[in-house]
């Protein structure tokens, strides 16, 4: 079966992003650039670091082999490739496990209890090791515990990889990517729920297992453009608080 029409979204309007999120995104951009800097000094890149020492690169296999998991933060990820009809080298899947998720959030389908795991976002990468887009997926793709967007969004800040396996720069980079592009991740999650809800002729459980619906939406990303847009919006808001100049008094004869 073929994938249903892929929906490409726009980044959220800058005016809808809080001052705090702009500051958080800009700080994360500095962190991302620092990760690129230290890797490039050694002739390395994000994807190469994840694949280093892992043997041949096979489609669908997870890299590293047993995924990366931070037990202290319940954060998890892996890298793989399977979108042969898409212009990418592969992509990261990012998750939070049970202890990082709202305790009251019961999955509609998928692992329950201490086995709960929520997919946050996927990050598509090019052959040079740079991100090209973010995308959200249907439940069956990652066999996740399907939680509504509100529950996943409430947990986003808990994603944090605070160790050096398989690469400290990669783990710092992934953590910063979620901070940097949080508005886009939120938009993708809300849109995912909307797409699934639109299929009113079937139960949600059936839609979540529909192999024709793999990717529910994508948003292209470009770090320099995003940084420029955020900086421009921050400056615009700062200028809007400046008092208007006093009108000049007319000279009296």
C-alpha positions as CSV (number, residue, x, y, z in Angstrom):
1,X,0.0,0.0,0.0
2,X,1.2,3.5,-0.7
3,X,1.6,6.3,1.8
4,X,-1.3,8.8,1.9
5,X,-0.5,12.3,0.6
6,X,2.3,13.8,2.7
7,X,1.5,17.2,4.3
8,X,4.3,19.7,4.5
9,X,3.6,22.3,7.2
10,X,5.0,25.8,7.7
11,X,6.9,26.8,10.9
12,X,4.6,28.5,13.4
13,X,4.1,32.2,13.2
14,X,6.8,34.1,15.1
15,X,4.2,36.3,16.8
16,X,2.8,33.1,18.4
17,X,6.1,32.2,20.1
18,X,6.7,33.5,23.7
19,X,9.7,35.6,24.6
20,X,11.0,32.8,26.8
21,X,10.8,30.3,23.9
22,X,12.7,32.7,21.6
23,X,15.4,33.0,24.2
24,X,15.5,29.2,24.7
25,X,15.6,28.6,20.9
26,X,18.5,31.0,20.4
27,X,20.5,29.5,23.3
28,X,19.9,26.1,21.8
29,X,21.1,27.3,18.4
30,X,24.4,28.4,20.0
31,X,24.6,24.9,21.5
32,X,23.9,23.3,18.1
33,X,26.6,25.4,16.4
34,X,29.1,24.5,19.1
35,X,28.4,20.8,18.5
36,X,29.0,21.3,14.8
37,X,32.2,23.2,15.5
38,X,33.9,20.5,17.6
39,X,32.9,17.8,15.2
40,X,34.0,19.7,12.1
41,X,37.5,20.3,13.7
42,X,37.9,16.5,13.7
43,X,36.5,16.0,10.2
44,X,33.3,14.4,11.7
45,X,29.6,15.0,11.5
46,X,26.4,14.0,13.5
47,X,25.5,11.0,11.4
48,X,29.0,9.7,11.1
49,X,29.4,9.7,14.9
50,X,26.3,7.6,15.4
51,X,27.4,5.1,12.8
52,X,31.0,4.9,13.9
53,X,32.1,1.4,14.8
54,X,28.6,0.0,14.0
55,X,29.6,-2.0,10.9
56,X,27.7,-1.9,7.6
57,X,24.7,0.4,7.4
58,X,21.6,-1.7,6.8
59,X,18.1,-0.2,6.1
60,X,15.7,-0.6,9.0
61,X,18.4,-1.6,11.5
62,X,18.8,0.6,14.6
63,X,22.0,2.6,15.2
64,X,23.5,2.2,17.7
65,X,22.4,-1.4,17.8
66,X,20.5,-1.3,21.1
67,X,19.4,2.4,20.9
68,X,20.6,5.1,23.2
69,X,18.9,5.5,26.5
70,X,19.5,7.8,29.4
71,X,18.0,6.1,32.5
72,X,18.1,9.2,34.6
73,X,15.9,11.2,32.2
74,X,14.1,8.3,30.4
75,X,15.2,9.8,27.1
76,X,15.8,7.5,24.1
77,X,16.7,7.6,20.4
78,X,18.0,5.7,17.5
79,X,19.0,6.4,13.9
80,X,17.9,4.4,10.9
81,X,16.8,4.6,7.2
82,X,13.8,3.2,5.4
83,X,12.3,6.0,3.3
84,X,13.7,5.0,0.0
85,X,11.3,7.4,-1.8
86,X,12.5,10.3,0.2
87,X,15.6,12.5,-0.2
88,X,17.4,11.7,3.0
89,X,20.3,9.6,4.3
90,X,18.3,8.5,7.3
91,X,16.6,9.9,10.4
92,X,16.6,10.0,14.2
93,X,13.6,8.9,16.2
94,X,13.3,10.6,19.6
95,X,11.3,9.1,22.6
96,X,10.5,9.6,26.2
97,X,9.8,6.5,28.3
98,X,7.4,6.0,31.2
99,X,9.0,7.9,34.1
100,X,9.2,11.1,32.0
101,X,5.5,11.0,30.9
102,X,2.4,12.3,32.8
103,X,1.4,9.6,35.2
104,X,-2.3,9.9,34.4
105,X,-1.8,9.6,30.6
106,X,-3.2,6.2,29.5
107,X,-2.3,5.1,26.0
108,X,-5.1,4.5,23.5
109,X,-3.0,1.7,22.0
110,X,0.5,0.3,22.5
111,X,2.7,-0.4,25.5
112,X,1.1,0.4,28.9
113,X,2.3,0.9,32.5
114,X,6.0,0.9,33.0
115,X,6.5,0.1,29.4
116,X,4.9,3.3,28.1
117,X,7.0,5.1,25.5
118,X,6.1,8.2,23.5
119,X,7.5,9.3,20.2
120,X,8.4,13.0,20.2
121,X,9.6,13.7,16.7
122,X,11.8,12.4,13.9
123,X,14.7,14.3,12.4
124,X,15.6,13.7,8.8
125,X,19.3,14.0,7.9
126,X,21.2,14.6,4.7
127,X,24.3,12.7,3.5
128,X,26.5,15.4,5.0
129,X,25.1,14.9,8.5
130,X,22.8,18.0,8.7
131,X,19.0,18.0,9.4
132,X,16.6,18.8,6.6
133,X,13.2,18.4,8.2
134,X,11.2,17.3,11.2
135,X,8.3,14.9,10.9
136,X,5.7,13.1,12.9
137,X,4.5,9.6,12.4
138,X,1.6,7.3,13.0
139,X,1.6,5.0,16.0
140,X,2.4,1.7,14.2
141,X,5.7,3.2,12.8
142,X,7.5,3.1,16.1
143,X,5.1,0.8,18.1
144,X,4.8,3.6,20.7
145,X,2.2,4.1,23.4
146,X,-0.2,6.5,21.6
147,X,-0.8,9.5,23.8
148,X,-2.5,12.7,22.8
149,X,-0.4,15.7,21.7
150,X,-1.1,17.6,25.0
151,X,0.5,14.8,27.1
152,X,3.5,14.6,24.9
153,X,4.0,18.3,24.6
154,X,3.8,18.6,28.4
155,X,6.8,16.3,28.6
156,X,9.1,17.8,25.9
157,X,11.4,19.6,28.2
158,X,12.2,16.4,29.9
159,X,14.1,15.1,26.9
160,X,17.7,15.3,27.8
161,X,20.7,13.0,27.0
162,X,23.2,13.6,29.7
163,X,25.9,11.1,28.9
164,X,28.6,10.5,26.3
165,X,27.5,7.3,24.6
166,X,27.9,6.9,21.6
167,X,29.0,10.6,21.2
168,X,28.7,13.5,23.6
169,X,28.3,16.1,20.8
170,X,25.5,14.0,19.2
171,X,23.7,13.7,22.5
172,X,24.0,17.4,23.2
173,X,22.9,18.2,19.7
174,X,19.8,16.1,19.9
175,X,18.9,17.7,23.2
176,X,19.4,21.1,21.8
177,X,17.4,20.3,18.7
178,X,14.3,19.7,20.8
179,X,14.8,22.9,22.6
180,X,15.5,24.9,19.5
181,X,12.6,23.6,17.4
182,X,10.0,23.1,20.2
183,X,7.4,25.3,18.4
184,X,7.7,23.1,15.3
185,X,7.6,19.9,17.3
186,X,4.4,21.1,19.1
187,X,2.8,22.0,15.7
188,X,3.6,18.6,14.3
189,X,2.1,16.8,17.3
190,X,-1.1,18.8,17.2
191,X,-1.3,18.3,13.4
192,X,-0.7,14.6,13.9
193,X,-3.8,14.4,16.2
194,X,-5.8,16.4,13.7
195,X,-5.0,14.1,10.8
196,X,-5.9,11.0,12.8
197,X,-9.1,12.5,14.0
198,X,-10.2,13.5,10.5
199,X,-10.7,9.8,9.6
200,X,-14.1,9.7,11.3
201,X,-15.3,6.6,9.5
202,X,-13.1,4.3,11.6
203,X,-12.1,3.9,15.2
204,X,-8.9,5.7,16.3
205,X,-7.4,2.3,17.0
206,X,-7.9,1.3,13.3
207,X,-6.4,4.6,12.1
208,X,-3.4,4.2,14.3
209,X,-2.6,0.9,12.6
210,X,-3.2,2.1,9.0
211,X,-0.1,1.2,7.0
212,X,-1.1,3.7,4.4
213,X,-0.6,6.5,6.9
214,X,3.1,6.6,7.9
215,X,4.2,10.2,8.1
216,X,1.4,12.6,9.3
217,X,3.3,15.9,8.5
218,X,6.7,17.4,7.9
219,X,8.4,20.8,8.5
220,X,11.6,21.8,6.7
221,X,14.3,23.2,8.9
222,X,17.3,25.4,8.3
223,X,19.3,26.6,11.3
224,X,20.6,29.9,9.9
225,X,17.2,31.0,8.6
226,X,15.5,30.1,11.9
227,X,18.2,31.9,13.9
228,X,17.8,35.0,11.7
229,X,14.0,34.9,12.0
230,X,14.1,34.6,15.8
231,X,16.7,37.3,16.2
232,X,14.6,39.6,14.0
233,X,11.5,39.0,16.0
234,X,13.3,39.5,19.3
235,X,14.6,42.9,18.0
236,X,11.2,43.9,16.7
237,X,9.6,43.2,20.1
238,X,12.4,45.2,21.9
239,X,11.8,48.2,19.6
240,X,8.1,48.1,20.1
241,X,8.6,48.9,23.8
242,X,10.6,52.1,23.1
243,X,8.7,55.3,23.8
244,X,7.5,57.2,20.8
245,X,9.6,60.4,20.2
246,X,8.0,63.6,21.4
247,X,6.6,65.8,18.7
248,X,8.8,68.8,18.0
249,X,7.4,72.1,19.3
250,X,6.5,74.7,16.7
251,X,8.7,77.8,16.8
252,X,6.9,80.8,18.0
253,X,7.2,84.0,16.1
